[in-house]
Amino acid sequence: MTLALSLARAASTTAPPNPAVGCVILASDGRVLGTGQTQRAGGAHAEVMALRDAAAHGAPVTGATAFVTLEPCSHHGRTGPCCDALIAAGIWKVVASIADPNPLVGGQGFERLRAAGVEVEIGPGADEARQVNIGFFSRMIRKTPWVRLKAAASLDGKTALENGTSQWITSEAARTDGHAWRARAGAILTGVGTVIEDNPRLDVRLVETQRQPPLVIVDSHLQTPPDARLFDIDRKVWIYGAVRDEPKAAALEARGATVTCLPNPHRKVDLAALLRDLAAREVNDLHVEAGHKLNGSLMREGLVDELLLYLAPKVIGDGLGIASQPHASGTLTELSAALALEFQSCEPVGPDLRIVARVAGRDRF
């Protein structure tokens, strides 16, 4: 299962919107007959890739055991049911880490395998398998993506000088690592303020990738310039506004953007509704790279699940923080009211430090 989980992790950049799954087929004497991982959407799933790998090596799999990090699917989606492929191949036993949270599967894959006489074991590697696909589980169970907010800051928590200068607080190594996290995302989100001030591309270019995640822009009044550099990338661009301005919408749609109007009572974009809409567009993990105002709004509404922070060994002093007014109650007067986080990891990246911290209890769904 350790090998299957490593294959699942390796598929995290190519699998979305499908879950990243790994599969290893073992002979009764412990020999590895075939391995596979989820391909791009529309391509083969991990189980089928492992069966193909075994066939390519001339290894019969009748009576073998398949170790897979997620319940084999039982429905016809972009591909056929994986459980049927395993049954047809003569697999004797399936060891799966965890059940599929997709209601179209939800135990039915296991039932079909057992009905065909295949022994099923569930549980090995369950915690790690779930974490590899925390976004997929979030979309299936909560009906919203897993929201990861990325920021680069000094040791005293400043993301920019008071004049807005932020390039570059952290090192090239940290920026490259950040692009690796972009590559794993189902979509990248930013605000129109960042688009206007920085004119960024917000694509994946510092690491190899087979796909460019869609770009999501929160733009209440459709101020995104039609000639912005973000349109130079071959990918989907989804712009969410609060006021439908037909000429502006038409200009943006002419550049290939999809414009959606989701207003809240304050004539701003309804961020909770935006997340639900992104889930309907099959976004599992939402990677946020925005300014302190939008970051603050997302945190204030309780929509951020995890922080991805790169801390540089610098002290800036006066400057802009990670998020403005992040608490729904306004300025805190008691430390007990602060947002509680749980550290997931803390690792050096070049001269900087990468911290992943999760909102306490947020992953218990």
KEKE-3310 file (N, C-alpha, C; in steps of 0.2 Angstrom, whole numbers, plus 5000, padded with zeros to 4 digits):
npx = (5004:5010:5018:5007:5001:5011:5011:4998:5000:5009:5000:4993:4994:4989:4977:4965:4948:4946:4949:4965:4973:4982:4987:4993:4997:4999:5007:5004:5016:5021:5027:5028:5016:5010:5008:4999:4992:4980:4975:4974:4959:4946:4955:4962:4959:4967:4967:4965:4976:4986:4982:4985:4998:5003:4999:5007:5019:5018:5013:5002:4987:4978:4971:4978:4982:4975:4981:4974:4971:4959:4942:4937:4929:4911:4903:4897:4906:4917:4924:4924:4917:4929:4929:4923:4933:4943:4937:4935:4948:4952:4956:4959:4958:4955:4963:4959:4961:4951:4934:4925:4919:4910:4893:4889:4896:4901:4902:4896:4905:4913:4903:4900:4911:4912:4901:4905:4913:4926:4938:4937:4946:4947:4954:4969:4981:4972:4970:4981:4977:4965:4970:4978:4968:4960:4953:4944:4936:4931:4923:4914:4907:4905:4901:4908:4924:4940:4948:4963:4974:4987:5002:5016:5027:5036:5045:5039:5026:5022:5016:5019:5026:5021:5019:5014:5024:5029:5037:5053:5048:5051:5061:5068:5067:5056:5046:5046:5042:5029:5023:5022:5012:5002:5001:4994:4982:4964:4959:4964:4963:4960:4959:4952:4959:4972:4974:4973:4983:4995:4995:4997:5001:4998:4999:5005:5022:5035:5037:5036:5021:5006:4994:4985:4978:4961:4958:4951:4943:4938:4928:4919:4913:4917:4930:4941:4954:4952:4964:4973:4987:4984:4975:4983:4986:4983:4969:4955:4945:4937:4926:4919:4906:4897:4888:4879:4886:4884:4891:4905:4905:4903:4915:4925:4921:4923:4936:4937:4933:4922:4908:4900:4887:4885:4879:4880:4870:4876:4881:4892:4903:4896:4904:4903:4893:4900:4910:4902:4897:4909:4912:4902:4907:4917:4928:4941:4951:4955:4966:4971:4978:4979:4975:4977:4964:4954:4959:4956:4942:4938:4943:4936:4923:4924:4928:4941:4951:4964:4981:4994:5010:5024:5038:5050:5067:5066:5063:5051:5043:5032:5019:5009:4998:4994:4980:4967:4957:4952:4943:4926:4921:4927:4940:4950:4948:4951:4962:4958:4948:4955:4958:4960:4973:4980:4996:5002:5013:5031:5043:5060:5063:5073:5081:5070:5055:5042:5026:5012:4997:4982:4964:4958:4950:4944:4944:4936:4925)
npy = (4994:5006:5009:5011:5022:5031:5032:5038:5050:5055:5057:5068:5080:5078:5071:5079:5083:5071:5060:5057:5042:5027:5011:4995:4979:4963:4947:4931:4927:4938:4946:4961:4964:4974:4991:5007:5023:5037:5044:5059:5068:5059:5049:5033:5025:5021:5007:5001:5006:4999:4986:4986:4988:4976:4968:4972:4968:4955:4948:4937:4940:4933:4927:4936:4950:4966:4981:4996:5014:5019:5015:5005:5011:5010:5014:5021:5034:5046:5035:5017:5006:5002:4992:4981:4979:4974:4962:4955:4953:4943:4946:4941:4946:4962:4975:4990:5007:5016:5020:5026:5043:5048:5048:5041:5030:5025:5013:5004:4999:4990:4981:4975:4969:4959:4952:4946:4937:4941:4944:4957:4969:4982:4998:4999:5011:5022:5035:5043:5041:5048:5061:5063:5066:5076:5087:5081:5073:5084:5091:5081:5078:5090:5098:5109:5116:5111:5124:5132:5144:5154:5162:5173:5179:5190:5187:5194:5194:5201:5204:5213:5229:5245:5253:5244:5236:5220:5211:5204:5195:5182:5168:5162:5148:5146:5152:5143:5131:5135:5136:5122:5118:5126:5118:5107:5111:5112:5124:5141:5155:5173:5190:5205:5216:5212:5208:5220:5228:5220:5214:5199:5183:5171:5157:5140:5138:5137:5124:5108:5104:5095:5101:5117:5124:5131:5148:5159:5173:5185:5198:5211:5222:5219:5224:5218:5220:5218:5216:5210:5200:5188:5182:5177:5164:5147:5141:5139:5153:5160:5172:5180:5191:5204:5213:5214:5220:5222:5227:5226:5213:5206:5210:5203:5190:5189:5187:5174:5171:5165:5173:5175:5180:5183:5190:5197:5203:5215:5220:5214:5200:5185:5175:5162:5156:5157:5147:5135:5135:5133:5120:5113:5114:5105:5107:5103:5106:5122:5135:5149:5164:5179:5197:5206:5211:5202:5190:5193:5194:5181:5173:5179:5175:5162:5153:5148:5134:5130:5136:5140:5145:5154:5159:5172:5175:5188:5205:5216:5227:5240:5238:5228:5215:5197:5196:5207:5212:5199:5192:5188:5195:5207:5218:5209:5206:5197:5184:5171:5171:5170:5164:5147:5136:5121:5114:5106:5104:5109:5115:5118:5128:5131:5147:5150:5146:5134:5133:5123:5125:5120:5125:5122:5106:5107:5097:5087:5079)
npz = (5000:5003:4991:4982:4988:4986:4972:4971:4976:4967:4956:4959:4952:4939:4940:4944:4938:4945:4958:4965:4963:4967:4962:4965:4959:4965:4965:4971:4977:4981:4971:4962:4949:4942:4940:4943:4940:4942:4927:4916:4916:4909:4904:4908:4924:4939:4942:4930:4923:4930:4927:4913:4914:4919:4909:4899:4903:4901:4912:4919:4929:4936:4950:4958:4969:4971:4977:4981:4983:4984:4984:4971:4957:4952:4943:4927:4921:4914:4911:4910:4923:4936:4945:4938:4928:4936:4940:4928:4925:4933:4946:4963:4976:4983:4991:4999:5003:5007:5007:4993:4993:4984:4980:4969:4969:4983:4992:4983:4974:4981:4985:4972:4969:4979:4977:4965:4970:4974:4986:4999:5007:5018:5023:5026:5026:5026:5032:5026:5013:5012:5015:5004:4995:5000:4995:4985:4994:5001:4991:4988:5000:5008:4998:4993:4988:4995:5003:5001:5007:5001:5005:5005:5016:5028:5043:5053:5048:5037:5021:5011:5008:5014:5003:4994:4988:4985:4978:4978:4992:4997:4992:4976:4977:4985:4978:4967:4973:4977:4965:4962:4971:4965:4954:4958:4961:4959:4954:4953:4963:4963:4967:4959:4962:4964:4950:4943:4950:4949:4937:4934:4928:4934:4932:4930:4929:4933:4937:4929:4920:4916:4914:4915:4929:4930:4931:4943:4946:4958:4955:4958:4950:4937:4933:4927:4916:4898:4891:4900:4906:4910:4902:4892:4893:4890:4896:4907:4911:4924:4929:4943:4946:4954:4949:4934:4920:4905:4893:4898:4902:4890:4883:4891:4889:4876:4876:4880:4893:4906:4913:4928:4938:4955:4967:4983:4997:4999:4987:4983:4978:4982:4992:4998:4989:4978:4980:4981:4968:4961:4966:4959:4946:4947:4955:4966:4975:4980:4976:4984:4979:4984:4988:5003:5007:5000:5006:5019:5019:5015:5026:5036:5033:5036:5027:5023:5024:5025:5028:5018:5020:5017:5024:5025:5031:5036:5043:5042:5047:5047:5036:5025:5030:5031:5030:5030:5043:5048:5057:5061:5071:5072:5078:5089:5107:5116:5117:5117:5107:5095:5079:5078:5074:5067:5066:5051:5044:5044:5035:5029:5014:5003:5008:5015:5025:5025:5030:5033:5039:5047:5049:5064:5067:5055:5045:5048:5042)
capx = (5000:5015:5019:5001:5000:5016:5008:4993:5003:5012:4995:4989:4994:4986:4971:4959:4944:4946:4953:4972:4973:4987:4986:4998:4995:5004:5006:5003:5022:5024:5030:5024:5015:5009:5007:4996:4989:4975:4977:4970:4951:4944:4959:4961:4960:4973:4966:4965:4983:4990:4981:4988:5006:5004:4999:5013:5025:5017:5011:4995:4985:4973:4973:4982:4979:4976:4981:4971:4970:4952:4937:4936:4922:4906:4898:4900:4907:4921:4927:4919:4918:4935:4928:4922:4939:4947:4933:4936:4955:4953:4959:4956:4957:4956:4964:4957:4962:4945:4928:4924:4914:4906:4887:4888:4900:4899:4902:4894:4911:4915:4898:4900:4917:4911:4896:4908:4918:4932:4938:4938:4949:4946:4957:4976:4983:4965:4971:4985:4973:4960:4973:4980:4962:4956:4949:4939:4932:4927:4918:4909:4904:4903:4899:4913:4931:4945:4951:4970:4976:4994:5004:5023:5028:5042:5044:5034:5019:5020:5016:5021:5028:5015:5017:5012:5029:5030:5042:5051:5049:5054:5066:5066:5065:5049:5041:5045:5038:5023:5020:5021:5006:4997:4999:4990:4975:4958:4958:4968:4958:4963:4955:4953:4964:4979:4975:4975:4990:5001:4995:5000:4998:4995:4999:5010:5027:5041:5038:5033:5014:5002:4988:4985:4972:4957:4959:4945:4944:4933:4928:4912:4911:4920:4935:4947:4956:4952:4971:4977:4991:4981:4972:4988:4987:4978:4966:4948:4945:4930:4926:4913:4904:4891:4884:4880:4888:4884:4897:4911:4905:4904:4922:4928:4919:4926:4943:4937:4931:4915:4907:4895:4885:4883:4879:4877:4866:4881:4883:4899:4902:4894:4910:4900:4890:4906:4913:4897:4897:4916:4911:4898:4912:4921:4935:4942:4956:4955:4972:4970:4983:4975:4978:4975:4957:4950:4960:4952:4935:4937:4944:4930:4917:4925:4929:4947:4952:4971:4985:5001:5014:5031:5041:5057:5070:5067:5058:5049:5040:5026:5017:5003:4998:4992:4973:4964:4950:4950:4938:4919:4919:4931:4946:4949:4950:4953:4966:4954:4944:4959:4957:4964:4976:4984:5001:5002:5020:5035:5049:5064:5063:5079:5082:5064:5051:5036:5022:5005:4993:4975:4960:4957:4944:4940:4945:4932:4919)
capy = (5000:5012:5010:5013:5029:5036:5033:5042:5057:5057:5058:5074:5086:5076:5068:5083:5083:5065:5059:5054:5035:5023:5004:4990:4972:4958:4940:4927:4926:4945:4950:4966:4962:4980:4997:5012:5029:5040:5048:5065:5067:5055:5044:5027:5025:5018:5000:4999:5007:4993:4980:4987:4988:4969:4964:4974:4964:4948:4945:4936:4943:4929:4925:4941:4955:4973:4986:5002:5019:5022:5010:5005:5014:5005:5018:5023:5041:5047:5029:5012:5004:4999:4985:4977:4977:4969:4956:4952:4951:4937:4947:4937:4950:4969:4979:4997:5011:5019:5020:5032:5047:5049:5045:5036:5024:5024:5006:4999:4995:4984:4976:4972:4964:4954:4948:4942:4932:4944:4946:4964:4971:4990:5001:5000:5018:5026:5042:5046:5041:5053:5067:5065:5068:5080:5091:5077:5072:5090:5092:5076:5078:5097:5102:5115:5114:5113:5131:5133:5151:5154:5169:5174:5185:5191:5184:5198:5193:5206:5202:5219:5236:5250:5256:5238:5232:5213:5206:5197:5194:5175:5166:5158:5141:5146:5153:5137:5127:5138:5134:5115:5118:5128:5113:5102:5114:5112:5130:5146:5161:5179:5196:5210:5221:5209:5208:5227:5231:5217:5211:5193:5177:5166:5150:5136:5139:5136:5117:5105:5102:5093:5105:5123:5125:5137:5154:5161:5180:5189:5205:5213:5226:5217:5228:5215:5222:5212:5214:5207:5195:5181:5179:5174:5157:5142:5138:5142:5159:5161:5178:5181:5198:5206:5218:5212:5225:5219:5228:5223:5205:5204:5211:5198:5184:5189:5184:5167:5171:5164:5178:5173:5185:5180:5195:5196:5209:5221:5221:5211:5193:5180:5170:5155:5154:5155:5140:5130:5135:5130:5113:5111:5114:5100:5110:5099:5110:5129:5138:5156:5169:5186:5202:5205:5212:5196:5185:5194:5192:5173:5171:5182:5171:5155:5149:5146:5128:5129:5141:5138:5151:5154:5164:5174:5177:5196:5208:5222:5232:5243:5235:5225:5209:5192:5197:5212:5211:5192:5190:5191:5199:5213:5218:5204:5209:5191:5179:5165:5171:5170:5158:5141:5132:5115:5113:5100:5103:5115:5113:5123:5128:5136:5150:5151:5141:5133:5131:5122:5125:5119:5127:5116:5103:5108:5091:5082:5079)
capz = (5000:5003:4984:4980:4990:4982:4965:4971:4977:4960:4951:4961:4947:4933:4941:4944:4944:4948:4964:4963:4965:4965:4962:4964:4958:4968:4964:4978:4980:4983:4966:4959:4943:4938:4944:4939:4944:4939:4922:4916:4916:4902:4904:4912:4931:4942:4942:4923:4921:4933:4923:4907:4915:4920:4902:4895:4905:4900:4918:4921:4936:4939:4957:4961:4974:4969:4982:4978:4988:4985:4982:4964:4955:4950:4938:4920:4920:4908:4909:4913:4930:4937:4948:4932:4925:4940:4940:4922:4924:4938:4953:4968:4982:4983:4997:4997:5009:5010:5003:4989:4996:4979:4981:4964:4971:4990:4994:4978:4971:4986:4984:4966:4970:4984:4973:4960:4973:4975:4993:4999:5013:5018:5029:5026:5023:5025:5034:5021:5006:5013:5015:4997:4991:5004:4991:4983:4999:5003:4986:4988:5006:5010:4992:4992:4987:5000:5001:5004:5006:5000:5006:5006:5021:5032:5049:5057:5045:5032:5014:5006:5011:5015:4997:4990:4985:4987:4974:4981:4999:4998:4987:4970:4979:4988:4972:4963:4977:4977:4958:4963:4974:4960:4949:4961:4962:4954:4952:4957:4964:4965:4966:4954:4964:4962:4943:4941:4952:4947:4930:4935:4924:4939:4929:4932:4924:4936:4937:4923:4922:4910:4914:4918:4932:4928:4935:4946:4948:4961:4952:4959:4945:4931:4931:4924:4909:4893:4889:4905:4904:4912:4896:4887:4895:4887:4902:4908:4916:4927:4933:4946:4948:4958:4945:4927:4916:4898:4888:4901:4902:4883:4882:4894:4886:4870:4878:4882:4900:4908:4918:4932:4943:4961:4971:4990:4999:4999:4980:4982:4976:4987:4991:4999:4983:4973:4982:4979:4961:4959:4967:4953:4941:4949:4958:4972:4979:4977:4979:4984:4979:4983:4992:5010:5008:4999:5011:5025:5018:5015:5033:5040:5032:5038:5021:5022:5027:5027:5026:5015:5022:5016:5029:5024:5037:5036:5047:5038:5051:5045:5030:5024:5033:5027:5029:5034:5047:5047:5061:5060:5077:5071:5082:5095:5113:5120:5113:5116:5101:5089:5074:5080:5068:5069:5061:5047:5042:5044:5032:5025:5007:5001:5014:5018:5029:5022:5035:5032:5045:5045:5054:5069:5066:5048:5040:5051:5039)
cpx = (5004:5016:5013:5000:5005:5014:5002:4995:5006:5007:4991:4989:4990:4979:4965:4955:4943:4950:4960:4972:4979:4985:4992:4995:5000:5002:5006:5010:5025:5027:5025:5023:5013:5007:5003:4993:4984:4978:4973:4963:4950:4949:4958:4962:4965:4973:4968:4973:4987:4989:4985:4996:5007:5004:5005:5019:5024:5015:5004:4993:4980:4975:4977:4978:4980:4975:4979:4970:4963:4948:4936:4929:4918:4902:4901:4900:4911:4924:4922:4921:4925:4934:4926:4928:4943:4943:4935:4943:4956:4956:4955:4954:4959:4957:4963:4958:4956:4940:4927:4918:4909:4899:4886:4892:4898:4898:4899:4899:4913:4909:4898:4906:4915:4906:4899:4913:4925:4932:4940:4941:4949:4950:4964:4978:4977:4967:4975:4981:4968:4964:4975:4974:4957:4951:4943:4934:4927:4921:4912:4904:4901:4900:4902:4920:4935:4949:4958:4972:4984:4996:5012:5024:5034:5040:5039:5027:5017:5021:5018:5023:5021:5014:5015:5017:5030:5035:5049:5053:5053:5058:5063:5064:5058:5044:5041:5041:5031:5019:5019:5014:5001:4995:4995:4983:4970:4957:4962:4963:4962:4958:4957:4958:4971:4980:4977:4982:4996:5001:4998:4997:4995:4994:5004:5016:5034:5042:5034:5025:5011:4995:4989:4978:4968:4959:4952:4947:4937:4933:4921:4909:4914:4925:4941:4948:4956:4959:4976:4981:4988:4977:4977:4989:4981:4975:4959:4949:4938:4930:4919:4912:4898:4886:4885:4880:4889:4890:4904:4911:4906:4912:4926:4927:4922:4934:4943:4934:4924:4914:4900:4893:4882:4884:4877:4873:4870:4883:4890:4898:4901:4899:4908:4897:4895:4909:4908:4897:4904:4915:4907:4902:4918:4928:4935:4946:4956:4961:4971:4977:4980:4978:4975:4968:4953:4952:4956:4945:4934:4938:4938:4924:4918:4926:4936:4948:4959:4975:4992:5005:5021:5034:5048:5060:5072:5062:5057:5047:5033:5025:5011:5003:4995:4984:4971:4957:4948:4945:4931:4918:4923:4937:4945:4951:4952:4957:4962:4950:4948:4957:4962:4966:4979:4990:5001:5009:5024:5042:5053:5063:5068:5080:5076:5061:5044:5032:5015:5002:4985:4970:4958:4950:4941:4940:4940:4925:4918)
cpy = (5006:5014:5013:5020:5034:5037:5038:5049:5060:5059:5065:5080:5084:5074:5073:5084:5076:5064:5056:5047:5032:5016:5000:4983:4967:4951:4937:4927:4933:4949:4955:4965:4969:4985:5002:5018:5033:5044:5055:5063:5064:5049:5038:5029:5021:5010:4998:5000:5001:4987:4980:4986:4980:4966:4966:4970:4957:4944:4944:4938:4939:4926:4930:4946:4962:4977:4993:5007:5021:5016:5011:5007:5009:5008:5020:5031:5043:5040:5023:5010:5000:4992:4980:4974:4973:4962:4952:4949:4945:4939:4944:4941:4958:4972:4986:5001:5013:5019:5026:5036:5049:5045:5040:5030:5022:5017:5001:4996:4989:4979:4972:4967:4958:4949:4944:4937:4935:4946:4953:4965:4979:4992:5003:5007:5023:5033:5046:5046:5047:5060:5069:5067:5072:5084:5087:5075:5078:5091:5087:5076:5085:5101:5108:5112:5115:5119:5131:5140:5151:5161:5168:5180:5185:5187:5187:5198:5198:5203:5207:5225:5240:5252:5250:5234:5225:5209:5208:5197:5187:5174:5163:5151:5141:5147:5147:5132:5129:5136:5126:5114:5121:5122:5108:5104:5112:5118:5135:5152:5167:5184:5201:5215:5218:5209:5215:5230:5227:5214:5204:5188:5172:5159:5146:5136:5137:5128:5114:5103:5100:5097:5112:5124:5131:5142:5157:5169:5183:5196:5208:5217:5225:5222:5225:5217:5217:5211:5212:5201:5188:5178:5176:5167:5153:5138:5141:5148:5160:5167:5179:5188:5198:5210:5216:5218:5222:5220:5225:5216:5203:5205:5205:5191:5183:5186:5177:5166:5169:5169:5176:5179:5182:5185:5193:5203:5216:5223:5219:5204:5189:5175:5163:5152:5153:5148:5135:5130:5132:5122:5110:5111:5109:5102:5106:5104:5117:5133:5145:5160:5176:5191:5201:5207:5206:5191:5186:5192:5184:5171:5173:5178:5164:5151:5146:5139:5127:5134:5138:5144:5150:5160:5165:5176:5185:5199:5215:5228:5234:5240:5232:5217:5204:5193:5202:5210:5203:5189:5193:5196:5206:5212:5214:5208:5203:5186:5173:5165:5171:5163:5152:5137:5126:5114:5107:5099:5109:5113:5118:5123:5134:5140:5152:5145:5141:5130:5129:5121:5125:5122:5121:5113:5103:5102:5086:5082:5072)
cpz = (5000:4996:4981:4982:4987:4975:4965:4972:4970:4955:4953:4956:4941:4934:4941:4938:4948:4954:4962:4967:4963:4966:4961:4964:4960:4967:4971:4981:4982:4977:4963:4951:4938:4943:4940:4943:4939:4933:4921:4915:4909:4901:4908:4920:4933:4941:4935:4921:4924:4929:4916:4908:4916:4913:4898:4896:4904:4907:4919:4928:4939:4945:4961:4966:4972:4976:4979:4984:4989:4982:4974:4962:4952:4945:4932:4921:4914:4906:4912:4920:4931:4941:4943:4929:4929:4940:4934:4921:4929:4944:4958:4974:4980:4990:4996:5004:5012:5005:4999:4992:4990:4979:4975:4965:4978:4992:4988:4974:4975:4985:4978:4966:4974:4980:4968:4963:4975:4983:4994:5007:5013:5024:5029:5023:5022:5027:5028:5014:5006:5012:5008:4993:4995:5001:4988:4988:5001:4998:4987:4994:5008:5004:4990:4991:4994:4998:5005:5002:5006:5001:5007:5011:5025:5039:5054:5053:5040:5025:5009:5011:5011:5008:4992:4987:4989:4984:4975:4988:5000:4992:4981:4972:4981:4983:4968:4967:4977:4970:4958:4966:4969:4956:4951:4962:4957:4951:4956:4957:4966:4965:4961:4956:4962:4954:4941:4943:4950:4940:4930:4930:4928:4936:4932:4927:4927:4938:4931:4925:4915:4909:4918:4922:4930:4933:4937:4948:4952:4959:4952:4953:4939:4928:4928:4917:4904:4890:4894:4903:4906:4907:4891:4888:4893:4893:4902:4913:4918:4931:4936:4948:4952:4954:4938:4923:4909:4894:4891:4901:4895:4881:4885:4891:4879:4870:4880:4890:4901:4914:4921:4937:4949:4966:4978:4992:4999:4992:4979:4980:4982:4987:4993:4993:4978:4974:4980:4971:4958:4960:4961:4947:4942:4951:4965:4977:4976:4981:4978:4984:4978:4988:4999:5011:5006:5004:5017:5024:5018:5022:5037:5039:5034:5032:5019:5027:5029:5024:5023:5015:5020:5019:5027:5030:5036:5041:5044:5042:5048:5038:5030:5027:5028:5025:5033:5037:5046:5051:5061:5066:5077:5075:5088:5101:5118:5115:5112:5110:5095:5085:5076:5074:5071:5063:5058:5045:5043:5041:5029:5018:5005:5008:5018:5022:5026:5028:5032:5038:5043:5051:5058:5068:5059:5044:5043:5048:5035)
residu = (MET:THR:LEU:ALA:LEU:SER:LEU:ALA:ARG:ALA:ALA:SER:THR:THR:ALA:PRO:PRO:ASN:PRO:ALA:VAL:GLY:CYS:VAL:ILE:LEU:ALA:SER:ASP:GLY:ARG:VAL:LEU:GLY:THR:GLY:GLN:THR:GLN:ARG:ALA:GLY:GLY:ALA:HIS:ALA:GLU:VAL:MET:ALA:LEU:ARG:ASP:ALA:ALA:ALA:HIS:GLY:ALA:PRO:VAL:THR:GLY:ALA:THR:ALA:PHE:VAL:THR:LEU:GLU:PRO:CYS:SER:HIS:HIS:GLY:ARG:THR:GLY:PRO:CYS:CYS:ASP:ALA:LEU:ILE:ALA:ALA:GLY:ILE:TRP:LYS:VAL:VAL:ALA:SER:ILE:ALA:ASP:PRO:ASN:PRO:LEU:VAL:GLY:GLY:GLN:GLY:PHE:GLU:ARG:LEU:ARG:ALA:ALA:GLY:VAL:GLU:VAL:GLU:ILE:GLY:PRO:GLY:ALA:ASP:GLU:ALA:ARG:GLN:VAL:ASN:ILE:GLY:PHE:PHE:SER:ARG:MET:ILE:ARG:LYS:THR:PRO:TRP:VAL:ARG:LEU:LYS:ALA:ALA:ALA:SER:LEU:ASP:GLY:LYS:THR:ALA:LEU:GLU:ASN:GLY:THR:SER:GLN:TRP:ILE:THR:SER:GLU:ALA:ALA:ARG:THR:ASP:GLY:HIS:ALA:TRP:ARG:ALA:ARG:ALA:GLY:ALA:ILE:LEU:THR:GLY:VAL:GLY:THR:VAL:ILE:GLU:ASP:ASN:PRO:ARG:LEU:ASP:VAL:ARG:LEU:VAL:GLU:THR:GLN:ARG:GLN:PRO:PRO:LEU:VAL:ILE:VAL:ASP:SER:HIS:LEU:GLN:THR:PRO:PRO:ASP:ALA:ARG:LEU:PHE:ASP:ILE:ASP:ARG:LYS:VAL:TRP:ILE:TYR:GLY:ALA:VAL:ARG:ASP:GLU:PRO:LYS:ALA:ALA:ALA:LEU:GLU:ALA:ARG:GLY:ALA:THR:VAL:THR:CYS:LEU:PRO:ASN:PRO:HIS:ARG:LYS:VAL:ASP:LEU:ALA:ALA:LEU:LEU:ARG:ASP:LEU:ALA:ALA:ARG:GLU:VAL:ASN:ASP:LEU:HIS:VAL:GLU:ALA:GLY:HIS:LYS:LEU:ASN:GLY:SER:LEU:MET:ARG:GLU:GLY:LEU:VAL:ASP:GLU:LEU:LEU:LEU:TYR:LEU:ALA:PRO:LYS:VAL:ILE:GLY:ASP:GLY:LEU:GLY:ILE:ALA:SER:GLN:PRO:HIS:ALA:SER:GLY:THR:LEU:THR:GLU:LEU:SER:ALA:ALA:LEU:ALA:LEU:GLU:PHE:GLN:SER:CYS:GLU:PRO:VAL:GLY:PRO:ASP:LEU:ARG:ILE:VAL:ALA:ARG:VAL:ALA:GLY:ARG:ASP:ARG:PHE)
# end
